[in-house]
Amino acid sequence: MRTLILVVVVCLLTACANNSGQTDAIKQAQAFYGSYLMALAGDDSAYPDSKLREYLSSDTLARIAMIQSMPEQDLLTSDYFTYTQDYDPAWIQALRVDNARPFMGGWVVQVRLGIEEGKTLHLEAFMRHESGVWKIYRVRDVTDDYEHPIFNPGAIAIAKDGRGS
């Protein structure tokens, strides 16, 4: 009987911890996109590095910085986190962040951005626990079934050689 009670307690604690991680990942993605879109839509679209480090994986930030330092690279043809060239403040009200599912020890959070003509752009933000916080390490455009190849060593090597991607 004690074993059964112990198993039930452990299962309940694991479920609560999982739900908490899921909720925290969604909240972190919501906080990032809410503030990031405001900056992107503003007159000064520079988003502070300190805020980027708060919400984004250090590896992802390093990869983006390395790629952006390459002359004439075409691996990042739009903003990595929104898959857009620019953003209109009127679209921010359509932002939706929800429905996280487990993925390789982290979470994949569904993000829907408002875009032109009242449409939405569906993204997936991949989250992992880093420095005690859920951080975005990968973003995929579900609407257009596309992902910037920042994690593709072959595409990066080609871009470094100046041959395009």
N, C-alpha and C positions, 0 to 999 in steps of 0.2 A: 504494500500500500504506500509506504514512504517513497519507494522508487517511482511509482505512478505520479504521486503528488509532485515530486521533484522534477520529473519530465514535463508535466503540465506547466509548472512555474517557469522552467527554462524556456519552453516554447512561447509562453506569454511574454516574457522579457525580450526574447529575440524578436517577436512580432512588433512589440512596442518600439524597440530600437530601430528596426527597419522602417517603420512608419515615420518615426522622427527624422531619420535620414532623408527619406523621400520628401517630407514636408520642408525640411531645411534646404534641400537642393532646389526645390521649386521656389522658395522664398528668395534664395540667393540669385537665381536666374531672373526672377521678377525684379529684384532690386537693381541688378546690373542693367537689364534692358530698359527699365524705366528711366534711369539716369543717363544711360548712354544715348538713347534716342533723343532726349532733350538736348544733349550736347551736340549731337549730329545735326539736329534740326535748327540749332541756334546759329547766330551770326559767327561766333567763334567756335568752330566745330572741334577744337582740340579738347580731347578728354585727358584729364591729368593722369600721368603715369602712376601716381600713388593709388588712384582709383582702379586703374587697370590691374595692378598687382593685388588689389583687394578681392577682385572678382574672377581673375583669369589665371590659369595655370602658368607657372614660371617657364615651363618648357614651351608652351604655345607662344607666349610673349617673345621668347628668345628666337623661335623659328620665324615668327612674323618679322621681327627686327632684322634678322639675317637676310630674309628674302627681300625685304624692302630696301636693303642696302645694296642689292645687286643692280647694276646699271641695266636699264631696259628689260627688266624681268617682266614676264606676263603670266606668272603663277597666280598673282592676286590681281584680278581684273576689276574687282569691286571690293567694298568693305567686307572684311572677313566675317564679322559678326552679324551683318544684316544682309549680305549679298545684294546690296544696293549701291548706287553711285552717290546718292544724296538722299535726304529725308525731309519730308514736309511736316511741320508741327501738327497740322490738322490730322495726320494719320496716327498720332500717338494714342489717341483714345481707343483705337481698335486693338491695342496690344493685349494679347492673352497668353499667359504662361501657366501650364497645367499638365496633368496626366503623365507623371514620371513613371518610367518602367525600369526595372533593374537591368544593368548591363555591366558585366565584367567587374563586379565589386563597386560599381558606382550607379549612376542614374542617367537616363536619357529623358530630358524634359522637352515637352512639346511647346514651341514658341510660335505664335502667329502674330505677324506684324501687319499693320494696315499699310496699304500701298495705294497707288493711284486708282482712280475710278471706283473707289469703294471696295476694292478687292483685298485679299489677304495673301501674304507670303508665309508658307508653312516651313519652319526651320526645326531642326532638332539640335538641342544644346546638350552635349555629353559632359557630365559632371563627375569629378572625382574629389575625394577628400585629400586636401593638401594643407599642411600647417594648421590643422584643426578646423578647417572651413571647406565647404563645398565650393569648388571652382570649376569654371568652364575650361575644358581643354580641347574641345573640338566642336565645330558647328557645321551642320550639313543642311543644304537646301533641299527639302523634300518636294516642294512644288515643282521644281525643275529637275529633280533627280540629279543633283550636281553637288560636288564637294571640291573646294579649292585644294590642290594637291600639296599642301604644306607638310604632309607626313609621307610623301612619296619620294624616297631617296633618288630614284631615277630621274624624275621630273626636276628635282632640285639640281642634280648634277648637270643636266642638259641646260638649265637656266644659267648656272654658273659658267658654263662654257660659252654662253652667249648664243646658243643655237635656238632659243625659244623653248616653249613647253609643248 
